């Protein structure tokens, strides 16, 4: 599980949704049709969480084992 600092959120009410989105990216083995970063970015854009998108694109978050 990753830690999302409050200052990364535009709307603190989105915290649980952002965790759900990012948790979908946290797997050890990628398959053919797995959830992608592009899928996550699309959902994050709908939530207007641009700081999280920026951090995701910059490699700030580390996923997998």
mmCIF file of the N, C-alpha and C atoms, coordinates in Angstrom:
data_MODEL
# 
_entry.id   MODEL 
# 
loop_
_atom_site.group_PDB 
_atom_site.id 
_atom_site.type_symbol 
_atom_site.label_atom_id 
_atom_site.label_alt_id 
_atom_site.label_comp_id 
_atom_site.label_asym_id 
_atom_site.label_entity_id 
_atom_site.label_seq_id 
_atom_site.pdbx_PDB_ins_code 
_atom_site.Cartn_x 
_atom_site.Cartn_y 
_atom_site.Cartn_z 
_atom_site.occupancy 
_atom_site.B_iso_or_equiv 
_atom_site.pdbx_formal_charge 
_atom_site.auth_seq_id 
_atom_site.auth_comp_id 
_atom_site.auth_asym_id 
_atom_site.auth_atom_id 
_atom_site.pdbx_PDB_model_num 
ATOM 1   N N  . UNK A 1 1  ? 0.846   -1.185 0.000   1.00 0.00 ? 1  UNK A N  1 
ATOM 2   C CA . UNK A 1 1  ? 0.000   0.000  0.000   1.00 0.00 ? 1  UNK A CA 1 
ATOM 3   C C  . UNK A 1 1  ? 0.885   1.240  0.000   1.00 0.00 ? 1  UNK A C  1 
ATOM 4   N N  . UNK A 1 2  ? 0.435   2.232  -0.706  1.00 0.00 ? 2  UNK A N  1 
ATOM 5   C CA . UNK A 1 2  ? 1.173   3.481  -0.781  1.00 0.00 ? 2  UNK A CA 1 
ATOM 6   C C  . UNK A 1 2  ? 0.571   4.501  0.180   1.00 0.00 ? 2  UNK A C  1 
ATOM 7   N N  . UNK A 1 3  ? 1.331   5.540  0.467   1.00 0.00 ? 3  UNK A N  1 
ATOM 8   C CA . UNK A 1 3  ? 0.859   6.620  1.330   1.00 0.00 ? 3  UNK A CA 1 
ATOM 9   C C  . UNK A 1 3  ? 0.642   7.860  0.468   1.00 0.00 ? 3  UNK A C  1 
ATOM 10  N N  . UNK A 1 4  ? -0.510  8.447  0.597   1.00 0.00 ? 4  UNK A N  1 
ATOM 11  C CA . UNK A 1 4  ? -0.834  9.657  -0.159  1.00 0.00 ? 4  UNK A CA 1 
ATOM 12  C C  . UNK A 1 4  ? -0.932  10.825 0.825   1.00 0.00 ? 4  UNK A C  1 
ATOM 13  N N  . UNK A 1 5  ? 0.036   11.743 0.780   1.00 0.00 ? 5  UNK A N  1 
ATOM 14  C CA . UNK A 1 5  ? -0.028  12.915 1.664   1.00 0.00 ? 5  UNK A CA 1 
ATOM 15  C C  . UNK A 1 5  ? -1.230  13.794 1.322   1.00 0.00 ? 5  UNK A C  1 
ATOM 16  N N  . UNK A 1 6  ? -1.852  14.366 2.321   1.00 0.00 ? 6  UNK A N  1 
ATOM 17  C CA . UNK A 1 6  ? -3.028  15.223 2.120   1.00 0.00 ? 6  UNK A CA 1 
ATOM 18  C C  . UNK A 1 6  ? -2.762  16.360 1.141   1.00 0.00 ? 6  UNK A C  1 
ATOM 19  N N  . UNK A 1 7  ? -1.545  16.903 1.160   1.00 0.00 ? 7  UNK A N  1 
ATOM 20  C CA . UNK A 1 7  ? -1.251  18.043 0.290   1.00 0.00 ? 7  UNK A CA 1 
ATOM 21  C C  . UNK A 1 7  ? -1.218  17.664 -1.200  1.00 0.00 ? 7  UNK A C  1 
ATOM 22  N N  . UNK A 1 8  ? -1.248  16.380 -1.512  1.00 0.00 ? 8  UNK A N  1 
ATOM 23  C CA . UNK A 1 8  ? -1.302  15.927 -2.905  1.00 0.00 ? 8  UNK A CA 1 
ATOM 24  C C  . UNK A 1 8  ? -2.729  15.935 -3.453  1.00 0.00 ? 8  UNK A C  1 
ATOM 25  N N  . UNK A 1 9  ? -3.710  16.097 -2.583  1.00 0.00 ? 9  UNK A N  1 
ATOM 26  C CA . UNK A 1 9  ? -5.115  16.016 -2.987  1.00 0.00 ? 9  UNK A CA 1 
ATOM 27  C C  . UNK A 1 9  ? -5.712  17.394 -3.199  1.00 0.00 ? 9  UNK A C  1 
ATOM 28  N N  . UNK A 1 10 ? -6.444  17.548 -4.284  1.00 0.00 ? 10 UNK A N  1 
ATOM 29  C CA . UNK A 1 10 ? -7.204  18.778 -4.491  1.00 0.00 ? 10 UNK A CA 1 
ATOM 30  C C  . UNK A 1 10 ? -8.471  18.763 -3.648  1.00 0.00 ? 10 UNK A C  1 
ATOM 31  N N  . UNK A 1 11 ? -9.034  17.584 -3.452  1.00 0.00 ? 11 UNK A N  1 
ATOM 32  C CA . UNK A 1 11 ? -10.251 17.420 -2.658  1.00 0.00 ? 11 UNK A CA 1 
ATOM 33  C C  . UNK A 1 11 ? -10.041 16.230 -1.714  1.00 0.00 ? 11 UNK A C  1 
ATOM 34  N N  . UNK A 1 12 ? -9.931  16.503 -0.447  1.00 0.00 ? 12 UNK A N  1 
ATOM 35  C CA . UNK A 1 12 ? -9.646  15.452 0.535   1.00 0.00 ? 12 UNK A CA 1 
ATOM 36  C C  . UNK A 1 12 ? -10.745 14.379 0.587   1.00 0.00 ? 12 UNK A C  1 
ATOM 37  N N  . UNK A 1 13 ? -11.941 14.717 0.110   1.00 0.00 ? 13 UNK A N  1 
ATOM 38  C CA . UNK A 1 13 ? -13.020 13.729 0.052   1.00 0.00 ? 13 UNK A CA 1 
ATOM 39  C C  . UNK A 1 13 ? -12.744 12.645 -0.990  1.00 0.00 ? 13 UNK A C  1 
ATOM 40  N N  . UNK A 1 14 ? -11.775 12.872 -1.867  1.00 0.00 ? 14 UNK A N  1 
ATOM 41  C CA . UNK A 1 14 ? -11.416 11.896 -2.898  1.00 0.00 ? 14 UNK A CA 1 
ATOM 42  C C  . UNK A 1 14 ? -10.386 10.877 -2.422  1.00 0.00 ? 14 UNK A C  1 
ATOM 43  N N  . UNK A 1 15 ? -9.926  10.995 -1.198  1.00 0.00 ? 15 UNK A N  1 
ATOM 44  C CA . UNK A 1 15 ? -8.839  10.149 -0.721  1.00 0.00 ? 15 UNK A CA 1 
ATOM 45  C C  . UNK A 1 15 ? -9.105  8.660  -0.938  1.00 0.00 ? 15 UNK A C  1 
ATOM 46  N N  . UNK A 1 16 ? -10.254 8.175  -0.535  1.00 0.00 ? 16 UNK A N  1 
ATOM 47  C CA . UNK A 1 16 ? -10.526 6.740  -0.680  1.00 0.00 ? 16 UNK A CA 1 
ATOM 48  C C  . UNK A 1 16 ? -10.608 6.343  -2.155  1.00 0.00 ? 16 UNK A C  1 
ATOM 49  N N  . UNK A 1 17 ? -11.153 7.205  -3.007  1.00 0.00 ? 17 UNK A N  1 
ATOM 50  C CA . UNK A 1 17 ? -11.238 6.912  -4.433  1.00 0.00 ? 17 UNK A CA 1 
ATOM 51  C C  . UNK A 1 17 ? -9.844  6.864  -5.053  1.00 0.00 ? 17 UNK A C  1 
ATOM 52  N N  . UNK A 1 18 ? -8.983  7.807  -4.652  1.00 0.00 ? 18 UNK A N  1 
ATOM 53  C CA . UNK A 1 18 ? -7.611  7.834  -5.172  1.00 0.00 ? 18 UNK A CA 1 
ATOM 54  C C  . UNK A 1 18 ? -6.861  6.575  -4.743  1.00 0.00 ? 18 UNK A C  1 
ATOM 55  N N  . UNK A 1 19 ? -7.040  6.165  -3.491  1.00 0.00 ? 19 UNK A N  1 
ATOM 56  C CA . UNK A 1 19 ? -6.414  4.911  -3.042  1.00 0.00 ? 19 UNK A CA 1 
ATOM 57  C C  . UNK A 1 19 ? -6.906  3.729  -3.875  1.00 0.00 ? 19 UNK A C  1 
ATOM 58  N N  . UNK A 1 20 ? -8.199  3.670  -4.152  1.00 0.00 ? 20 UNK A N  1 
ATOM 59  C CA . UNK A 1 20 ? -8.748  2.578  -4.966  1.00 0.00 ? 20 UNK A CA 1 
ATOM 60  C C  . UNK A 1 20 ? -8.121  2.564  -6.353  1.00 0.00 ? 20 UNK A C  1 
ATOM 61  N N  . UNK A 1 21 ? -7.991  3.733  -6.949  1.00 0.00 ? 21 UNK A N  1 
ATOM 62  C CA . UNK A 1 21 ? -7.406  3.834  -8.292  1.00 0.00 ? 21 UNK A CA 1 
ATOM 63  C C  . UNK A 1 21 ? -5.953  3.382  -8.284  1.00 0.00 ? 21 UNK A C  1 
ATOM 64  N N  . UNK A 1 22 ? -5.173  3.902  -7.347  1.00 0.00 ? 22 UNK A N  1 
ATOM 65  C CA . UNK A 1 22 ? -3.749  3.564  -7.308  1.00 0.00 ? 22 UNK A CA 1 
ATOM 66  C C  . UNK A 1 22 ? -3.516  2.120  -6.884  1.00 0.00 ? 22 UNK A C  1 
ATOM 67  N N  . UNK A 1 23 ? -4.378  1.594  -6.041  1.00 0.00 ? 23 UNK A N  1 
ATOM 68  C CA . UNK A 1 23 ? -4.246  0.190  -5.636  1.00 0.00 ? 23 UNK A CA 1 
ATOM 69  C C  . UNK A 1 23 ? -4.414  -0.758 -6.820  1.00 0.00 ? 23 UNK A C  1 
ATOM 70  N N  . UNK A 1 24 ? -5.190  -0.345 -7.818  1.00 0.00 ? 24 UNK A N  1 
ATOM 71  C CA . UNK A 1 24 ? -5.359  -1.176 -9.016  1.00 0.00 ? 24 UNK A CA 1 
ATOM 72  C C  . UNK A 1 24 ? -4.058  -1.306 -9.803  1.00 0.00 ? 24 UNK A C  1 
ATOM 73  N N  . UNK A 1 25 ? -3.134  -0.366 -9.602  1.00 0.00 ? 25 UNK A N  1 
ATOM 74  C CA . UNK A 1 25 ? -1.843  -0.401 -10.292 1.00 0.00 ? 25 UNK A CA 1 
ATOM 75  C C  . UNK A 1 25 ? -0.797  -1.199 -9.523  1.00 0.00 ? 25 UNK A C  1 
ATOM 76  N N  . UNK A 1 26 ? -1.106  -1.560 -8.300  1.00 0.00 ? 26 UNK A N  1 
ATOM 77  C CA . UNK A 1 26 ? -0.127  -2.201 -7.420  1.00 0.00 ? 26 UNK A CA 1 
ATOM 78  C C  . UNK A 1 26 ? -0.244  -3.720 -7.490  1.00 0.00 ? 26 UNK A C  1 
ATOM 79  N N  . UNK A 1 27 ? 0.403   -4.300 -8.493  1.00 0.00 ? 27 UNK A N  1 
ATOM 80  C CA . UNK A 1 27 ? 0.404   -5.752 -8.642  1.00 0.00 ? 27 UNK A CA 1 
ATOM 81  C C  . UNK A 1 27 ? 1.809   -6.198 -9.040  1.00 0.00 ? 27 UNK A C  1 
ATOM 82  N N  . UNK A 1 28 ? 2.105   -7.453 -8.778  1.00 0.00 ? 28 UNK A N  1 
ATOM 83  C CA . UNK A 1 28 ? 3.442   -7.979 -9.022  1.00 0.00 ? 28 UNK A CA 1 
ATOM 84  C C  . UNK A 1 28 ? 3.657   -8.443 -10.460 1.00 0.00 ? 28 UNK A C  1 
ATOM 85  N N  . UNK A 1 29 ? 2.604   -8.945 -11.089 1.00 0.00 ? 29 UNK A N  1 
ATOM 86  C CA . UNK A 1 29 ? 2.725   -9.477 -12.443 1.00 0.00 ? 29 UNK A CA 1 
ATOM 87  C C  . UNK A 1 29 ? 1.697   -8.787 -13.331 1.00 0.00 ? 29 UNK A C  1 
ATOM 88  N N  . UNK A 1 30 ? 2.161   -8.202 -14.428 1.00 0.00 ? 30 UNK A N  1 
ATOM 89  C CA . UNK A 1 30 ? 1.259   -7.546 -15.368 1.00 0.00 ? 30 UNK A CA 1 
ATOM 90  C C  . UNK A 1 30 ? 0.800   -8.552 -16.404 1.00 0.00 ? 30 UNK A C  1 
ATOM 91  N N  . UNK A 1 31 ? -0.483  -8.575 -16.624 1.00 0.00 ? 31 UNK A N  1 
ATOM 92  C CA . UNK A 1 31 ? -1.062  -9.460 -17.628 1.00 0.00 ? 31 UNK A CA 1 
ATOM 93  C C  . UNK A 1 31 ? -1.409  -8.701 -18.889 1.00 0.00 ? 31 UNK A C  1 
ATOM 94  N N  . UNK A 1 32 ? -2.038  -9.365 -19.784 1.00 0.00 ? 32 UNK A N  1 
ATOM 95  C CA . UNK A 1 32 ? -2.363  -8.788 -21.085 1.00 0.00 ? 32 UNK A CA 1 
ATOM 96  C C  . UNK A 1 32 ? -3.342  -7.618 -20.989 1.00 0.00 ? 32 UNK A C  1 
ATOM 97  N N  . UNK A 1 33 ? -4.390  -7.749 -20.201 1.00 0.00 ? 33 UNK A N  1 
ATOM 98  C CA . UNK A 1 33 ? -5.426  -6.719 -20.157 1.00 0.00 ? 33 UNK A CA 1 
ATOM 99  C C  . UNK A 1 33 ? -5.569  -6.071 -18.780 1.00 0.00 ? 33 UNK A C  1 
ATOM 100 N N  . UNK A 1 34 ? -4.480  -5.939 -18.068 1.00 0.00 ? 34 UNK A N  1 
ATOM 101 C CA . UNK A 1 34 ? -4.517  -5.335 -16.739 1.00 0.00 ? 34 UNK A CA 1 
ATOM 102 C C  . UNK A 1 34 ? -4.803  -3.835 -16.819 1.00 0.00 ? 34 UNK A C  1 
ATOM 103 N N  . UNK A 1 35 ? -5.252  -3.310 -15.729 1.00 0.00 ? 35 UNK A N  1 
ATOM 104 C CA . UNK A 1 35 ? -5.474  -1.879 -15.545 1.00 0.00 ? 35 UNK A CA 1 
ATOM 105 C C  . UNK A 1 35 ? -4.139  -1.167 -15.739 1.00 0.00 ? 35 UNK A C  1 
ATOM 106 N N  . UNK A 1 36 ? -4.129  -0.088 -16.517 1.00 0.00 ? 36 UNK A N  1 
ATOM 107 C CA . UNK A 1 36 ? -2.881  0.604  -16.839 1.00 0.00 ? 36 UNK A CA 1 
ATOM 108 C C  . UNK A 1 36 ? -2.822  1.983  -16.181 1.00 0.00 ? 36 UNK A C  1 
ATOM 109 N N  . UNK A 1 37 ? -1.651  2.593  -16.251 1.00 0.00 ? 37 UNK A N  1 
ATOM 110 C CA . UNK A 1 37 ? -1.513  3.957  -15.749 1.00 0.00 ? 37 UNK A CA 1 
ATOM 111 C C  . UNK A 1 37 ? -2.410  4.911  -16.533 1.00 0.00 ? 37 UNK A C  1 
ATOM 112 N N  . UNK A 1 38 ? -2.583  4.661  -17.821 1.00 0.00 ? 38 UNK A N  1 
ATOM 113 C CA . UNK A 1 38 ? -3.488  5.500  -18.617 1.00 0.00 ? 38 UNK A CA 1 
ATOM 114 C C  . UNK A 1 38 ? -4.920  5.412  -18.097 1.00 0.00 ? 38 UNK A C  1 
ATOM 115 N N  . UNK A 1 39 ? -5.332  4.205  -17.695 1.00 0.00 ? 39 UNK A N  1 
ATOM 116 C CA . UNK A 1 39 ? -6.663  4.033  -17.106 1.00 0.00 ? 39 UNK A CA 1 
ATOM 117 C C  . UNK A 1 39 ? -6.769  4.838  -15.810 1.00 0.00 ? 39 UNK A C  1 
ATOM 118 N N  . UNK A 1 40 ? -5.726  4.757  -14.986 1.00 0.00 ? 40 UNK A N  1 
ATOM 119 C CA . UNK A 1 40 ? -5.715  5.476  -13.715 1.00 0.00 ? 40 UNK A CA 1 
ATOM 120 C C  . UNK A 1 40 ? -5.757  6.979  -13.943 1.00 0.00 ? 40 UNK A C  1 
ATOM 121 N N  . UNK A 1 41 ? -4.971  7.458  -14.896 1.00 0.00 ? 41 UNK A N  1 
ATOM 122 C CA . UNK A 1 41 ? -4.936  8.893  -15.185 1.00 0.00 ? 41 UNK A CA 1 
ATOM 123 C C  . UNK A 1 41 ? -6.295  9.386  -15.654 1.00 0.00 ? 41 UNK A C  1 
ATOM 124 N N  . UNK A 1 42 ? -6.965  8.603  -16.447 1.00 0.00 ? 42 UNK A N  1 
ATOM 125 C CA . UNK A 1 42 ? -8.297  8.968  -16.923 1.00 0.00 ? 42 UNK A CA 1 
ATOM 126 C C  . UNK A 1 42 ? -9.262  9.137  -15.741 1.00 0.00 ? 42 UNK A C  1 
ATOM 127 N N  . UNK A 1 43 ? -9.215  8.189  -14.805 1.00 0.00 ? 43 UNK A N  1 
ATOM 128 C CA . UNK A 1 43 ? -10.086 8.276  -13.619 1.00 0.00 ? 43 UNK A CA 1 
ATOM 129 C C  . UNK A 1 43 ? -9.700  9.447  -12.722 1.00 0.00 ? 43 UNK A C  1 
ATOM 130 N N  . UNK A 1 44 ? -8.400  9.675  -12.573 1.00 0.00 ? 44 UNK A N  1 
ATOM 131 C CA . UNK A 1 44 ? -7.935  10.783 -11.737 1.00 0.00 ? 44 UNK A CA 1 
ATOM 132 C C  . UNK A 1 44 ? -8.309  12.131 -12.342 1.00 0.00 ? 44 UNK A C  1 
ATOM 133 N N  . UNK A 1 45 ? -8.298  12.222 -13.674 1.00 0.00 ? 45 UNK A N  1 
ATOM 134 C CA . UNK A 1 45 ? -8.727  13.456 -14.339 1.00 0.00 ? 45 UNK A CA 1 
ATOM 135 C C  . UNK A 1 45 ? -10.192 13.743 -14.048 1.00 0.00 ? 45 UNK A C  1 
ATOM 136 N N  . UNK A 1 46 ? -11.005 12.700 -14.019 1.00 0.00 ? 46 UNK A N  1 
ATOM 137 C CA . UNK A 1 46 ? -12.423 12.871 -13.708 1.00 0.00 ? 46 UNK A CA 1 
ATOM 138 C C  . UNK A 1 46 ? -12.621 13.419 -12.298 1.00 0.00 ? 46 UNK A C  1 
ATOM 139 N N  . UNK A 1 47 ? -11.681 13.119 -11.412 1.00 0.00 ? 47 UNK A N  1 
ATOM 140 C CA . UNK A 1 47 ? -11.739 13.608 -10.029 1.00 0.00 ? 47 UNK A CA 1 
ATOM 141 C C  . UNK A 1 47 ? -11.020 14.946 -9.860  1.00 0.00 ? 47 UNK A C  1 
ATOM 142 N N  . UNK A 1 48 ? -10.405 15.454 -10.928 1.00 0.00 ? 48 UNK A N  1 
ATOM 143 C CA . UNK A 1 48 ? -9.608  16.684 -10.877 1.00 0.00 ? 48 UNK A CA 1 
ATOM 144 C C  . UNK A 1 48 ? -8.442  16.590 -9.904  1.00 0.00 ? 48 UNK A C  1 
ATOM 145 N N  . UNK A 1 49 ? -7.821  15.442 -9.854  1.00 0.00 ? 49 UNK A N  1 
ATOM 146 C CA . UNK A 1 49 ? -6.671  15.244 -8.963  1.00 0.00 ? 49 UNK A CA 1 
ATOM 147 C C  . UNK A 1 49 ? -5.370  15.344 -9.767  1.00 0.00 ? 49 UNK A C  1 
ATOM 148 N N  . UNK A 1 50 ? -5.086  16.571 -10.227 1.00 0.00 ? 50 UNK A N  1 
ATOM 149 C CA . UNK A 1 50 ? -3.939  16.798 -11.088 1.00 0.00 ? 50 UNK A CA 1 
ATOM 150 C C  . UNK A 1 50 ? -2.591  16.613 -10.390 1.00 0.00 ? 50 UNK A C  1 
ATOM 151 N N  . UNK A 1 51 ? -2.510  16.874 -9.115  1.00 0.00 ? 51 UNK A N  1 
ATOM 152 C CA . UNK A 1 51 ? -1.246  16.674 -8.394  1.00 0.00 ? 51 UNK A CA 1 
ATOM 153 C C  . UNK A 1 51 ? -0.912  15.184 -8.338  1.00 0.00 ? 51 UNK A C  1 
ATOM 154 N N  . UNK A 1 52 ? -1.911  14.358 -8.095  1.00 0.00 ? 52 UNK A N  1 
ATOM 155 C CA . UNK A 1 52 ? -1.696  12.904 -8.073  1.00 0.00 ? 52 UNK A CA 1 
ATOM 156 C C  . UNK A 1 52 ? -1.256  12.439 -9.460  1.00 0.00 ? 52 UNK A C  1 
ATOM 157 N N  . UNK A 1 53 ? -1.859  12.972 -10.505 1.00 0.00 ? 53 UNK A N  1 
ATOM 158 C CA . UNK A 1 53 ? -1.462  12.619 -11.874 1.00 0.00 ? 53 UNK A CA 1 
ATOM 159 C C  . UNK A 1 53 ? -0.011  13.007 -12.115 1.00 0.00 ? 53 UNK A C  1 
ATOM 160 N N  . UNK A 1 54 ? 0.354   14.204 -11.692 1.00 0.00 ? 54 UNK A N  1 
ATOM 161 C CA . UNK A 1 54 ? 1.737   14.678 -11.851 1.00 0.00 ? 54 UNK A CA 1 
ATOM 162 C C  . UNK A 1 54 ? 2.713   13.738 -11.122 1.00 0.00 ? 54 UNK A C  1 
ATOM 163 N N  . UNK A 1 55 ? 2.370   13.365 -9.907  1.00 0.00 ? 55 UNK A N  1 
ATOM 164 C CA . UNK A 1 55 ? 3.239   12.476 -9.127  1.00 0.00 ? 55 UNK A CA 1 
ATOM 165 C C  . UNK A 1 55 ? 3.315   11.090 -9.768  1.00 0.00 ? 55 UNK A C  1 
ATOM 166 N N  . UNK A 1 56 ? 2.208   10.619 -10.301 1.00 0.00 ? 56 UNK A N  1 
ATOM 167 C CA . UNK A 1 56 ? 2.183   9.320  -10.963 1.00 0.00 ? 56 UNK A CA 1 
ATOM 168 C C  . UNK A 1 56 ? 3.070   9.354  -12.212 1.00 0.00 ? 56 UNK A C  1 
ATOM 169 N N  . UNK A 1 57 ? 2.942   10.401 -13.008 1.00 0.00 ? 57 UNK A N  1 
ATOM 170 C CA . UNK A 1 57 ? 3.748   10.533 -14.226 1.00 0.00 ? 57 UNK A CA 1 
ATOM 171 C C  . UNK A 1 57 ? 5.234   10.692 -13.940 1.00 0.00 ? 57 UNK A C  1 
ATOM 172 N N  . UNK A 1 58 ? 5.572   11.294 -12.807 1.00 0.00 ? 58 UNK A N  1 
ATOM 173 C CA . UNK A 1 58 ? 6.984   11.524 -12.478 1.00 0.00 ? 58 UNK A CA 1 
ATOM 174 C C  . UNK A 1 58 ? 7.658   10.305 -11.853 1.00 0.00 ? 58 UNK A C  1 
ATOM 175 N N  . UNK A 1 59 ? 6.864   9.255  -11.553 1.00 0.00 ? 59 UNK A N  1 
ATOM 176 C CA . UNK A 1 59 ? 7.447   8.067  -10.940 1.00 0.00 ? 59 UNK A CA 1 
ATOM 177 C C  . UNK A 1 59 ? 7.553   8.158  -9.426  1.00 0.00 ? 59 UNK A C  1 
ATOM 178 N N  . UNK A 1 60 ? 6.870   9.126  -8.841  1.00 0.00 ? 60 UNK A N  1 
ATOM 179 C CA . UNK A 1 60 ? 6.910   9.309  -7.390  1.00 0.00 ? 60 UNK A CA 1 
ATOM 180 C C  . UNK A 1 60 ? 6.423   8.060  -6.650  1.00 0.00 ? 60 UNK A C  1 
ATOM 181 N N  . UNK A 1 61 ? 5.354   7.454  -7.159  1.00 0.00 ? 61 UNK A N  1 
ATOM 182 C CA . UNK A 1 61 ? 4.792   6.259  -6.521  1.00 0.00 ? 61 UNK A CA 1 
ATOM 183 C C  . UNK A 1 61 ? 5.493   5.015  -7.047  1.00 0.00 ? 61 UNK A C  1 
ATOM 184 N N  . UNK A 1 62 ? 5.779   4.080  -6.147  1.00 0.00 ? 62 UNK A N  1 
ATOM 185 C CA . UNK A 1 62 ? 6.404   2.814  -6.515  1.00 0.00 ? 62 UNK A CA 1 
ATOM 186 C C  . UNK A 1 62 ? 5.398   1.701  -6.278  1.00 0.00 ? 62 UNK A C  1 
ATOM 187 N N  . UNK A 1 63 ? 5.195   0.871  -7.297  1.00 0.00 ? 63 UNK A N  1 
ATOM 188 C CA . UNK A 1 63 ? 4.223   -0.206 -7.214  1.00 0.00 ? 63 UNK A CA 1 
ATOM 189 C C  . UNK A 1 63 ? 4.914   -1.560 -7.345  1.00 0.00 ? 63 UNK A C  1 
ATOM 190 N N  . UNK A 1 64 ? 4.239   -2.590 -6.874  1.00 0.00 ? 64 UNK A N  1 
ATOM 191 C CA . UNK A 1 64 ? 4.736   -3.961 -7.000  1.00 0.00 ? 64 UNK A CA 1 
ATOM 192 C C  . UNK A 1 64 ? 5.673   -4.324 -5.865  1.00 0.00 ? 64 UNK A C  1 
ATOM 193 N N  . UNK A 1 65 ? 6.215   -5.509 -5.971  1.00 0.00 ? 65 UNK A N  1 
ATOM 194 C CA . UNK A 1 65 ? 7.065   -6.037 -4.904  1.00 0.00 ? 65 UNK A CA 1 
ATOM 195 C C  . UNK A 1 65 ? 8.475   -5.538 -5.001  1.00 0.00 ? 65 UNK A C  1 
# 
